[in-house]
Amino acid sequence: MGFRLSKIATRTGDDGSTGLGDGSRTGKDSRRIDAIGSVDELNSAIGLLQVEALPDGVRTALTDIQHDLFDLGGELCIPGLENLPETRLTRLDGLLEKYNADLPRLQEFVLPGGSRQAALAHVARTVCRRAERAIVALGRDEAVRPVCRQYVNRLSDLLFVLARVLNREAGVADVMWQKGRPR
């Protein structure tokens, strides 16, 4: 593979448009660019989580997920491209099952927080939900394979579970919502 980017500042976007991977141009405020940007932001949020001390299995899973998100972004960048294999959903399902298996059953809602790592996983989870909404919105106007939407839906669930795992690993309790809490 040769060099992909030889010049970063091209000035071609000064008019409010941007290039897609197929050479076409679209507005920087288009639904497609919103979805691509949200997936990129999600990848960055996971990258921020990755600088923390994490269990090796979680770190490996998150690294794989970051590569998947880059593949997803590529698929969104080139209309008609199939870049995210459906087998990635099976991997997320396996991770969900593995990490959720020995967590205590929830009796209440969990508030974002606890350990720093868990709080960052919750931030990534909320960015993931935004990316999901952007992909769903794009899919109303243009063809988007179901696997793209399904991947981010499952990933947000996994990030929630990982936040709980990270709290447990840090010896910190999940922060539970308290109905009727005196204020």
The 8 nearest C-alpha neighbors of each residue, nearest first, counted from 0:
[[1, 2, 3, 4, 5, 73, 20, 70],
 [0, 2, 3, 4, 5, 6, 7, 20],
 [1, 3, 4, 5, 0, 6, 7, 20],
 [4, 2, 1, 5, 0, 6, 7, 20],
 [5, 3, 6, 2, 7, 1, 8, 9],
 [4, 6, 3, 2, 7, 8, 9, 1],
 [5, 7, 4, 8, 9, 3, 10, 2],
 [6, 8, 9, 4, 5, 10, 3, 11],
 [9, 7, 10, 6, 11, 12, 5, 4],
 [8, 10, 11, 7, 6, 12, 13, 5],
 [9, 11, 12, 13, 8, 14, 7, 17],
 [12, 10, 9, 13, 14, 17, 16, 8],
 [13, 11, 16, 17, 14, 10, 15, 9],
 [12, 14, 10, 15, 11, 16, 17, 9],
 [13, 15, 12, 16, 11, 10, 17, 26],
 [16, 14, 12, 13, 27, 26, 17, 28],
 [17, 15, 26, 12, 27, 25, 14, 24],
 [16, 18, 12, 24, 25, 27, 26, 19],
 [19, 17, 24, 23, 22, 25, 20, 16],
 [18, 20, 76, 21, 23, 22, 24, 77],
 [19, 21, 77, 76, 22, 18, 23, 73],
 [20, 22, 77, 19, 23, 78, 76, 18],
 [23, 21, 20, 19, 18, 24, 77, 17],
 [24, 22, 19, 21, 18, 25, 20, 17],
 [23, 25, 18, 17, 19, 16, 22, 26],
 [26, 24, 16, 17, 27, 18, 29, 23],
 [27, 25, 16, 28, 29, 15, 17, 24],
 [26, 28, 16, 29, 15, 17, 32, 25],
 [29, 27, 26, 32, 33, 30, 15, 16],
 [30, 28, 26, 32, 31, 27, 33, 25],
 [29, 31, 33, 137, 32, 34, 28, 133],
 [30, 32, 34, 29, 33, 137, 35, 75],
 [33, 31, 35, 29, 34, 30, 36, 27],
 [32, 34, 30, 36, 31, 35, 37, 29],
 [35, 33, 133, 37, 31, 134, 32, 36],
 [36, 34, 32, 38, 37, 72, 33, 39],
 [37, 35, 39, 33, 34, 38, 32, 40],
 [36, 38, 130, 40, 34, 39, 35, 33],
 [39, 37, 41, 35, 40, 36, 130, 42],
 [40, 38, 36, 42, 37, 41, 35, 43],
 [41, 39, 37, 43, 42, 38, 36, 44],
 [42, 40, 38, 44, 43, 39, 126, 127],
 [41, 43, 39, 45, 40, 44, 65, 46],
 [42, 44, 46, 40, 41, 45, 47, 39],
 [45, 43, 41, 47, 123, 46, 42, 40],
 [44, 46, 48, 42, 47, 43, 123, 49],
 [47, 45, 43, 49, 44, 48, 42, 50],
 [48, 46, 44, 49, 45, 50, 43, 51],
 [47, 49, 45, 46, 50, 119, 51, 44],
 [48, 50, 46, 47, 51, 45, 58, 53],
 [51, 49, 48, 47, 52, 46, 53, 45],
 [52, 50, 49, 48, 53, 116, 47, 115],
 [51, 53, 50, 54, 49, 116, 48, 58],
 [54, 52, 58, 51, 55, 57, 49, 165],
 [53, 55, 57, 56, 58, 52, 168, 165],
 [56, 54, 58, 57, 59, 53, 60, 52],
 [57, 55, 59, 58, 54, 60, 53, 61],
 [56, 58, 60, 54, 59, 55, 61, 53],
 [57, 59, 55, 61, 56, 60, 53, 62],
 [60, 58, 62, 56, 57, 61, 55, 63],
 [61, 59, 57, 63, 58, 62, 56, 64],
 [62, 60, 64, 58, 63, 59, 57, 65],
 [61, 63, 65, 59, 64, 60, 58, 66],
 [64, 62, 60, 66, 61, 65, 59, 67],
 [65, 63, 67, 61, 66, 62, 68, 60],
 [64, 66, 68, 62, 67, 63, 42, 61],
 [65, 67, 69, 63, 64, 68, 70, 62],
 [68, 66, 64, 70, 69, 65, 71, 63],
 [69, 67, 71, 65, 70, 66, 72, 64],
 [68, 70, 72, 66, 71, 67, 73, 65],
 [71, 69, 67, 73, 68, 72, 83, 82],
 [72, 70, 68, 74, 73, 69, 83, 67],
 [73, 71, 69, 75, 74, 70, 35, 76],
 [74, 72, 76, 70, 71, 75, 69, 77],
 [73, 75, 71, 82, 80, 72, 76, 77],
 [74, 76, 72, 73, 77, 78, 35, 71],
 [77, 75, 73, 20, 19, 74, 72, 78],
 [76, 78, 20, 21, 74, 75, 80, 19],
 [79, 77, 80, 75, 76, 74, 21, 142],
 [78, 80, 77, 81, 74, 142, 143, 75],
 [81, 79, 74, 77, 78, 82, 75, 73],
 [82, 80, 74, 83, 79, 84, 144, 78],
 [81, 83, 74, 70, 80, 84, 71, 73],
 [82, 84, 71, 70, 81, 85, 67, 74],
 [85, 83, 86, 87, 82, 81, 146, 88],
 [84, 86, 87, 88, 146, 83, 89, 150],
 [87, 85, 89, 84, 88, 90, 83, 91],
 [86, 88, 90, 85, 89, 84, 91, 83],
 [89, 87, 91, 86, 90, 85, 150, 92],
 [88, 90, 92, 86, 87, 91, 93, 85],
 [89, 91, 87, 93, 88, 92, 94, 86],
 [92, 90, 94, 88, 93, 89, 95, 87],
 [93, 91, 89, 95, 90, 94, 88, 96],
 [94, 92, 90, 96, 91, 95, 97, 89],
 [93, 95, 97, 91, 96, 92, 98, 90],
 [96, 94, 92, 93, 98, 97, 157, 99],
 [95, 97, 93, 99, 94, 98, 100, 92],
 [98, 96, 94, 100, 95, 99, 93, 101],
 [99, 97, 95, 100, 96, 94, 160, 101],
 [98, 100, 96, 102, 97, 101, 95, 160],
 [101, 99, 97, 98, 96, 102, 95, 103],
 [100, 102, 99, 103, 98, 97, 104, 164],
 [103, 101, 99, 100, 104, 164, 98, 163],
 [104, 102, 105, 101, 99, 100, 106, 163],
 [103, 105, 102, 106, 101, 99, 107, 100],
 [104, 106, 107, 103, 108, 109, 102, 175],
 [105, 107, 104, 108, 175, 103, 109, 176],
 [108, 106, 105, 176, 175, 109, 177, 178],
 [107, 109, 176, 175, 110, 106, 105, 177],
 [110, 108, 175, 174, 176, 111, 107, 173],
 [109, 111, 174, 175, 176, 112, 108, 173],
 [112, 110, 118, 121, 109, 174, 113, 117],
 [113, 111, 118, 114, 174, 117, 110, 173],
 [112, 114, 173, 174, 171, 166, 117, 172],
 [113, 115, 117, 116, 166, 112, 118, 171],
 [114, 116, 118, 117, 119, 113, 112, 51],
 [117, 115, 119, 114, 118, 120, 165, 48],
 [116, 118, 162, 120, 114, 119, 165, 115],
 [117, 119, 112, 121, 115, 120, 116, 111],
 [118, 120, 122, 116, 121, 117, 48, 115],
 [121, 119, 117, 123, 162, 118, 122, 158],
 [120, 122, 124, 118, 119, 123, 111, 117],
 [123, 121, 119, 125, 124, 120, 126, 118],
 [122, 124, 120, 126, 44, 121, 125, 45],
 [125, 123, 121, 155, 127, 122, 158, 126],
 [126, 124, 128, 127, 122, 123, 121, 129],
 [125, 127, 129, 123, 128, 124, 41, 130],
 [128, 126, 124, 130, 125, 129, 155, 41],
 [127, 129, 131, 125, 130, 126, 132, 155],
 [130, 128, 126, 132, 131, 127, 133, 125],
 [131, 129, 37, 127, 133, 128, 132, 38],
 [130, 132, 128, 134, 129, 133, 151, 148],
 [131, 133, 129, 135, 130, 134, 136, 128],
 [132, 134, 34, 130, 136, 131, 135, 137],
 [135, 133, 137, 131, 34, 136, 132, 138],
 [134, 136, 138, 132, 137, 133, 131, 139],
 [137, 135, 133, 139, 138, 134, 132, 30],
 [138, 136, 134, 30, 139, 135, 140, 141],
 [139, 137, 135, 141, 143, 136, 140, 142],
 [138, 140, 136, 137, 141, 135, 142, 143],
 [141, 139, 138, 137, 142, 136, 30, 143],
 [142, 140, 138, 137, 139, 143, 31, 78],
 [141, 143, 138, 144, 140, 79, 139, 78],
 [144, 142, 138, 141, 145, 147, 137, 134],
 [143, 145, 146, 147, 142, 148, 81, 138],
 [144, 146, 147, 148, 149, 143, 150, 138],
 [145, 147, 149, 144, 148, 150, 85, 83],
 [148, 146, 150, 145, 149, 144, 71, 151],
 [147, 149, 145, 150, 146, 151, 131, 134],
 [150, 148, 146, 152, 147, 151, 145, 153],
 [151, 149, 147, 153, 152, 148, 146, 88],
 [150, 152, 154, 153, 149, 148, 131, 155],
 [153, 151, 149, 150, 154, 155, 148, 131],
 [154, 152, 156, 150, 151, 155, 149, 157],
 [153, 155, 151, 157, 156, 152, 150, 158],
 [154, 156, 124, 158, 157, 152, 153, 127],
 [157, 155, 153, 159, 154, 158, 160, 152],
 [156, 158, 154, 160, 159, 155, 95, 161],
 [157, 159, 161, 155, 124, 160, 156, 120],
 [160, 158, 156, 162, 157, 161, 121, 155],
 [159, 161, 157, 163, 162, 158, 99, 164],
 [160, 162, 164, 158, 163, 159, 165, 157],
 [163, 161, 117, 165, 159, 120, 160, 164],
 [162, 164, 166, 160, 161, 165, 167, 173],
 [165, 163, 161, 167, 162, 166, 168, 160],
 [166, 164, 168, 162, 167, 117, 163, 161],
 [167, 165, 171, 169, 163, 164, 168, 114],
 [166, 168, 170, 164, 165, 169, 171, 163],
 [169, 167, 165, 170, 166, 164, 171, 54],
 [170, 168, 166, 167, 171, 165, 114, 116],
 [169, 171, 167, 168, 166, 172, 114, 165],
 [172, 170, 166, 169, 167, 113, 114, 173],
 [173, 171, 166, 174, 113, 167, 170, 163],
 [172, 174, 113, 175, 166, 163, 109, 171],
 [175, 173, 110, 109, 113, 112, 172, 176],
 [174, 176, 109, 110, 108, 173, 177, 107],
 [175, 177, 108, 109, 110, 107, 178, 174],
 [178, 176, 180, 175, 179, 107, 108, 181],
 [179, 177, 180, 176, 107, 181, 108, 175],
 [178, 180, 181, 177, 182, 176, 107, 175],
 [179, 181, 177, 178, 182, 176, 175, 107],
 [182, 180, 179, 178, 177, 176, 175, 174],
 [181, 180, 179, 177, 178, 176, 175, 110]]
